[in-house]
Amino acid sequence: MNAFGLKKLPLVKDIETKKILKKVASAHRALAELKGIVSTIPNENILINTLGLQEAKDSSAIENIITTQDDIYKAELNLDGFKSLNAKEVQNYIYALKKGFSLIKRKGILTNNNIIQIQSELEKNNAGIRKVLGTALKNATTGEVVYTPPQDYETILDLMKNLEQFINDNSISDFDHLVKMGIIHYQFESIHPFYDGNGRTGRIINVLYLVMNDLLDLPILYLSRYIILNKGDYYKLLQEVRETDNWENWILYMLNAVEQISKETIVLIGKITNLMAQYKTLLRDNYKFYSHELLNNLFKHPYTKIEFIENDLGVSRITASKYLNQLAKDGLLKKEKLGTGNYYINERLIEILKKK
């Protein structure tokens, strides 16, 4: 134990109570169904982009970085005339998520260097692990210090090295992976290794851990929506583990999040799949320029633009403009202007995402 009371992993006591094991089983069923549904979408970037941006928006909102759905998609377009610092921060989240996914796909493990890279992508700086004393977590309303994480640089490094081993070596603990995900999230947030971005980095680690352990093929289980709806419990239960070693309620909270969000995401993906099928039929039956690449583009980029079509279809700017303007004229897309450029909205897809 270090001076701030944070113990190294693995946990000494068995926290897999009957309640937890019962909830583990139902959470796994929902997660397995989600994994199966994901395989029906032909292009993985459709889900990573559409659902990833929703998670980026929600995860950032937990940290009071508030933006609109309209702004996050406009930010992706990178058009002149649009400026929103919050939307850019949300965009950084999706870049960090994709960075982490790429790293674990290549290496199969999640190292501390990888975590630092993810946080750097998120915050757009190279501050790295905290070295300056004084970090404390405070009540947002009263300003009261509720938790002081480890302060000493060497202690933080030691705890992070221990966490890295726990994440990557399954022989260290025989707890279920979903239980371990809850432990990892608690430990990372309690170490609080960075000056900024700990919460968002920790939530990216959650989904990457599930992919690493073959519970998902794509990083598309995003728990931030559940946390927003149950934000008070999130912070209260984390603190209860620190103060009273109450693991059961914290782990149940995380398992409930996995189960509920898995079920919601299954429904959402079903709606996206149905809409894609409708668009495929409309495009194939009415437009000579139909292609899988075009269909994928309209769902990978709910707000698309000429350059996106050029790149994805390998056509000229004139041809890409002709395609998009025809689809807008026929009501499959909505054409909008921003600055000197145009963009095109898949309104039916946006409506689905708004109702998630």
C-alpha positions as CSV (number, residue, x, y, z in Angstrom):
1,M,0.0,0.0,0.0
2,N,1.3,3.5,-0.8
3,A,0.9,6.6,1.3
4,F,-2.5,7.4,-0.2
5,G,-4.0,4.0,0.5
6,L,-4.3,2.6,-3.0
7,K,-3.5,-1.1,-3.1
8,K,-1.8,-2.9,-5.9
9,L,-3.6,-5.6,-8.0
10,P,-4.7,-8.3,-7.8
11,L,-7.3,-7.9,-5.1
12,V,-6.7,-10.1,-2.1
13,K,-10.3,-10.9,-1.4
14,D,-12.8,-12.7,-3.6
15,I,-15.3,-10.1,-4.8
16,E,-17.3,-12.4,-7.1
17,T,-20.4,-12.6,-4.9
18,K,-23.6,-14.5,-6.0
19,K,-25.2,-11.2,-7.1
20,I,-22.2,-10.4,-9.2
21,L,-21.9,-13.8,-10.8
22,K,-25.7,-13.8,-11.7
23,K,-25.3,-10.4,-13.3
24,V,-22.1,-11.5,-15.1
25,A,-24.0,-14.2,-16.8
26,S,-26.7,-11.8,-18.1
27,A,-24.2,-9.2,-19.1
28,H,-22.2,-11.8,-21.1
29,R,-25.4,-12.9,-22.9
30,A,-26.1,-9.4,-24.0
31,L,-22.5,-8.7,-25.0
32,A,-22.3,-11.9,-27.0
33,E,-25.5,-11.0,-28.9
34,L,-24.0,-7.6,-29.7
35,K,-20.8,-9.1,-31.0
36,G,-22.9,-11.3,-33.3
37,I,-25.0,-8.4,-34.6
38,V,-21.9,-6.3,-35.3
39,S,-20.7,-8.9,-37.8
40,T,-23.7,-8.1,-40.1
41,I,-22.4,-4.7,-40.9
42,P,-20.1,-4.9,-43.9
43,N,-17.8,-2.0,-43.2
44,E,-16.4,-1.7,-39.6
45,N,-15.9,2.1,-40.0
46,I,-19.6,2.6,-40.3
47,L,-20.1,1.6,-36.6
48,I,-16.8,3.0,-35.3
49,N,-17.6,6.4,-36.9
50,T,-21.3,6.7,-36.1
51,L,-21.4,5.1,-32.7
52,G,-17.8,6.3,-31.8
53,L,-18.8,9.9,-32.3
54,Q,-21.9,9.4,-30.1
55,E,-19.6,7.9,-27.4
56,A,-17.1,10.7,-27.8
57,K,-19.9,13.3,-27.3
58,D,-21.2,11.5,-24.2
59,S,-17.8,10.7,-22.7
60,S,-16.8,14.4,-23.1
61,A,-20.1,15.5,-21.6
62,I,-19.3,13.7,-18.4
63,E,-16.3,16.0,-18.1
64,N,-18.6,19.0,-18.9
65,I,-17.3,19.4,-22.4
66,I,-20.7,20.0,-24.0
67,T,-21.4,20.1,-27.7
68,T,-24.3,19.3,-30.1
69,Q,-24.6,16.3,-32.5
70,D,-24.7,18.8,-35.4
71,D,-21.4,20.4,-34.3
72,I,-19.5,17.1,-33.9
73,Y,-20.4,16.1,-37.4
74,K,-19.5,19.5,-38.8
75,A,-16.2,19.3,-37.0
76,E,-15.4,16.0,-38.9
77,L,-16.0,17.8,-42.2
78,N,-13.2,20.3,-41.4
79,L,-14.8,23.0,-43.5
80,D,-13.9,26.7,-43.4
81,G,-16.3,28.8,-41.4
82,F,-16.9,26.3,-38.6
83,K,-15.2,26.8,-35.2
84,S,-16.1,25.0,-32.0
85,L,-13.4,24.1,-29.5
86,N,-15.7,21.7,-27.7
87,A,-16.5,19.9,-30.9
88,K,-12.8,19.6,-31.7
89,E,-12.2,18.1,-28.3
90,V,-14.9,15.5,-29.0
91,Q,-13.2,14.8,-32.4
92,N,-10.0,14.2,-30.5
93,Y,-11.8,11.5,-28.5
94,I,-12.6,9.5,-31.7
95,Y,-9.1,9.9,-32.9
96,A,-7.8,8.6,-29.6
97,L,-10.2,5.6,-29.7
98,K,-9.1,4.7,-33.2
99,K,-5.5,5.1,-32.2
100,G,-6.0,2.7,-29.3
101,F,-7.9,0.2,-31.4
102,S,-5.1,0.2,-34.0
103,L,-2.5,-0.4,-31.3
104,I,-4.2,-3.4,-29.8
105,K,-5.0,-4.9,-33.2
106,R,-1.3,-4.8,-34.0
107,K,0.1,-5.9,-30.7
108,G,-2.7,-7.7,-28.9
109,I,-1.8,-6.0,-25.6
110,L,-2.3,-2.6,-24.0
111,T,0.9,-1.2,-22.6
112,N,1.4,2.0,-20.5
113,N,3.1,3.5,-23.5
114,N,0.0,2.8,-25.5
115,I,-2.2,4.4,-22.8
116,I,0.1,7.5,-22.8
117,Q,-0.3,7.7,-26.6
118,I,-4.1,7.5,-26.3
119,Q,-4.1,10.3,-23.7
120,S,-1.7,12.4,-25.9
121,E,-4.1,12.0,-28.9
122,L,-7.0,12.9,-26.7
123,E,-5.4,16.0,-25.1
124,K,-3.1,17.0,-28.0
125,N,-0.1,17.4,-25.8
126,N,2.8,15.4,-24.5
127,A,2.5,16.1,-20.8
128,G,2.6,12.4,-20.0
129,I,2.4,11.0,-16.4
130,R,2.0,13.6,-13.6
131,K,5.2,14.9,-12.0
132,V,3.9,18.0,-10.2
133,L,2.3,17.6,-6.8
134,G,-1.2,19.0,-6.0
135,T,-3.7,17.0,-8.0
136,A,-6.9,16.4,-6.1
137,L,-10.4,15.4,-7.0
138,K,-13.1,17.8,-5.8
139,N,-16.8,18.0,-5.5
140,A,-17.9,20.0,-8.5
141,T,-20.6,21.8,-6.4
142,T,-18.8,22.5,-3.1
143,G,-15.2,22.4,-4.1
144,E,-14.4,20.0,-1.3
145,V,-11.6,17.6,-1.8
146,V,-13.1,14.1,-2.0
147,Y,-10.1,12.1,-3.0
148,T,-6.3,12.7,-3.3
149,P,-4.7,10.3,-5.7
150,P,-1.0,9.3,-5.4
151,Q,1.2,12.3,-5.8
152,D,4.8,10.9,-6.1
153,Y,5.9,10.3,-9.7
154,E,7.7,7.1,-8.8
155,T,4.6,5.8,-6.9
156,I,2.4,6.6,-9.9
157,L,4.8,4.8,-12.3
158,D,4.9,1.7,-10.0
159,L,1.1,1.5,-9.8
160,M,0.8,1.9,-13.5
161,K,3.3,-0.8,-14.1
162,N,1.3,-3.0,-11.8
163,L,-1.9,-2.1,-13.7
164,E,-0.3,-2.9,-17.0
165,Q,0.5,-6.4,-15.8
166,F,-3.0,-6.9,-14.5
167,I,-4.5,-5.8,-17.9
168,N,-2.3,-8.0,-20.0
169,D,-1.6,-11.1,-17.9
170,N,-4.7,-13.2,-17.4
171,S,-2.9,-15.6,-15.1
172,I,-2.7,-12.9,-12.4
173,S,-6.4,-13.2,-11.6
174,D,-9.1,-15.7,-12.5
175,F,-12.0,-13.2,-12.1
176,D,-14.3,-12.9,-15.0
177,H,-13.2,-10.4,-17.7
178,L,-16.2,-8.1,-17.1
179,V,-15.4,-8.0,-13.4
180,K,-11.7,-7.3,-14.2
181,M,-12.8,-4.5,-16.5
182,G,-14.6,-2.9,-13.5
183,I,-11.5,-3.4,-11.3
184,I,-9.2,-1.9,-14.0
185,H,-11.4,1.2,-14.4
186,Y,-11.5,1.8,-10.7
187,Q,-7.7,1.4,-10.4
188,F,-6.9,3.6,-13.4
189,E,-9.3,6.4,-12.2
190,S,-7.8,6.1,-8.7
191,I,-4.2,6.3,-9.8
192,H,-5.3,9.3,-12.0
193,P,-2.0,9.3,-13.8
194,F,-2.5,12.3,-16.0
195,Y,-3.1,16.0,-15.5
196,D,-6.1,15.9,-17.8
197,G,-8.2,13.4,-19.7
198,N,-8.2,10.6,-17.1
199,G,-11.9,9.9,-17.3
200,R,-12.1,9.8,-21.0
201,T,-8.9,7.7,-21.3
202,G,-10.2,5.3,-18.7
203,R,-13.5,4.8,-20.7
204,I,-11.5,4.1,-23.9
205,I,-9.5,1.5,-21.9
206,N,-12.8,-0.2,-21.0
207,V,-13.8,-1.0,-24.5
208,L,-10.3,-1.8,-25.7
209,Y,-10.0,-4.4,-22.9
210,L,-13.2,-6.1,-24.1
211,V,-11.7,-6.3,-27.7
212,M,-8.4,-7.6,-26.4
213,N,-10.2,-10.4,-24.7
214,D,-12.4,-11.3,-27.7
215,L,-15.6,-10.2,-26.1
216,L,-16.1,-7.8,-29.0
217,D,-14.5,-7.5,-32.4
218,L,-14.9,-3.7,-32.7
219,P,-14.7,-1.1,-30.0
220,I,-18.4,-0.2,-30.1
221,L,-19.7,-0.8,-26.5
222,Y,-19.8,2.7,-25.1
223,L,-20.7,3.0,-21.5
224,S,-20.7,6.8,-21.3
225,R,-24.4,7.1,-22.0
226,Y,-25.1,4.9,-19.0
227,I,-22.7,6.9,-16.8
228,I,-24.4,10.2,-17.8
229,L,-27.8,8.8,-16.8
230,N,-26.4,7.5,-13.6
231,K,-23.6,10.0,-13.0
232,G,-24.1,10.5,-9.3
233,D,-23.9,6.8,-8.6
234,Y,-20.8,6.5,-10.8
235,Y,-18.8,8.9,-8.6
236,K,-20.4,7.7,-5.3
237,L,-19.6,4.0,-5.9
238,L,-16.0,4.7,-7.0
239,Q,-15.6,6.6,-3.8
240,E,-17.2,3.8,-1.7
241,V,-14.6,1.4,-2.9
242,R,-11.9,3.8,-1.8
243,E,-13.4,4.4,1.6
244,T,-15.2,1.2,2.6
245,D,-13.9,-1.5,0.1
246,N,-17.5,-1.9,-1.2
247,W,-16.7,-3.7,-4.5
248,E,-20.0,-5.4,-4.9
249,N,-22.1,-2.3,-5.7
250,W,-19.4,-0.9,-8.0
251,I,-19.0,-4.1,-10.0
252,L,-22.8,-4.5,-10.3
253,Y,-23.0,-0.9,-11.6
254,M,-20.4,-1.7,-14.3
255,L,-22.1,-5.0,-15.2
256,N,-25.5,-3.3,-15.4
257,A,-23.9,-0.7,-17.8
258,V,-22.5,-3.5,-20.0
259,E,-25.9,-5.3,-20.2
260,Q,-28.1,-2.2,-20.7
261,I,-25.8,-0.5,-23.3
262,S,-25.3,-3.8,-25.1
263,K,-29.1,-4.2,-25.5
264,E,-29.6,-0.6,-26.6
265,T,-26.7,-0.9,-29.1
266,I,-28.2,-4.1,-30.6
267,V,-31.5,-2.2,-31.2
268,L,-29.6,0.8,-32.7
269,I,-27.5,-1.3,-35.0
270,G,-30.7,-3.1,-36.2
271,K,-32.2,0.3,-37.1
272,I,-29.0,1.3,-38.9
273,T,-28.9,-2.0,-40.8
274,N,-32.6,-1.7,-41.9
275,L,-32.0,1.9,-43.1
276,M,-28.9,0.7,-45.0
277,A,-31.0,-2.0,-46.7
278,Q,-33.6,0.6,-47.7
279,Y,-30.9,2.9,-49.2
280,K,-29.2,0.0,-51.0
281,T,-32.5,-0.8,-52.7
282,L,-33.2,2.8,-53.6
283,L,-29.7,3.5,-54.9
284,R,-29.3,0.2,-56.8
285,D,-32.8,0.5,-58.5
286,N,-32.6,4.2,-59.4
287,Y,-29.1,5.3,-59.9
288,K,-26.5,4.0,-62.4
289,F,-23.7,5.3,-60.2
290,Y,-24.7,3.0,-57.2
291,S,-21.8,1.1,-55.5
292,H,-21.1,-0.4,-52.2
293,E,-18.5,2.3,-51.6
294,L,-21.2,5.0,-52.1
295,L,-23.6,3.3,-49.7
296,N,-20.8,2.8,-47.1
297,N,-19.8,6.5,-47.4
298,L,-23.4,7.7,-46.7
299,F,-23.4,5.7,-43.5
300,K,-19.8,6.1,-42.4
301,H,-20.2,9.9,-42.7
302,P,-23.7,11.0,-41.6
303,Y,-22.5,14.4,-42.8
304,T,-20.5,13.8,-46.0
305,K,-18.8,16.1,-48.5
306,I,-17.4,16.0,-52.0
307,E,-13.9,15.2,-50.8
308,F,-15.1,12.1,-48.9
309,I,-16.9,10.8,-52.0
310,E,-13.8,11.5,-54.1
311,N,-11.6,9.5,-51.8
312,D,-13.9,6.6,-51.1
313,L,-15.1,6.1,-54.7
314,G,-12.0,7.1,-56.5
315,V,-13.9,9.6,-58.7
316,S,-13.2,13.2,-59.8
317,R,-14.5,16.2,-57.9
318,I,-17.0,17.0,-60.6
319,T,-18.4,13.4,-60.6
320,A,-18.6,13.3,-56.8
321,S,-20.4,16.7,-56.8
322,K,-22.9,15.4,-59.4
323,Y,-23.6,12.2,-57.3
324,L,-24.3,14.2,-54.1
325,N,-26.3,16.9,-55.7
326,Q,-28.5,14.3,-57.5
327,L,-29.1,12.5,-54.2
328,A,-29.9,15.8,-52.5
329,K,-32.3,16.8,-55.2
330,D,-34.2,13.4,-54.8
331,G,-34.4,13.8,-51.0
332,L,-32.0,11.0,-50.0
333,L,-29.6,13.7,-48.6
334,K,-30.0,17.2,-47.4
335,K,-27.6,19.8,-48.9
336,E,-26.3,22.5,-46.6
337,K,-23.7,25.3,-47.0
338,L,-21.0,26.2,-44.6
339,G,-18.5,29.0,-45.4
340,T,-17.4,28.4,-49.0
341,G,-18.2,24.6,-49.0
342,N,-21.2,22.3,-49.1
343,Y,-22.0,19.3,-47.0
344,Y,-24.7,16.7,-47.3
345,I,-26.7,15.2,-44.4
346,N,-28.1,11.7,-44.2
347,E,-31.1,12.9,-42.2
348,R,-32.7,9.5,-41.7
349,L,-29.5,8.2,-40.1
350,I,-29.2,11.3,-37.9
351,E,-32.7,10.8,-36.7
352,I,-31.9,7.2,-35.6
353,L,-28.8,8.4,-33.8
354,K,-30.7,11.2,-32.1
355,K,-33.2,8.7,-30.7
356,K,-30.6,6.3,-29.3
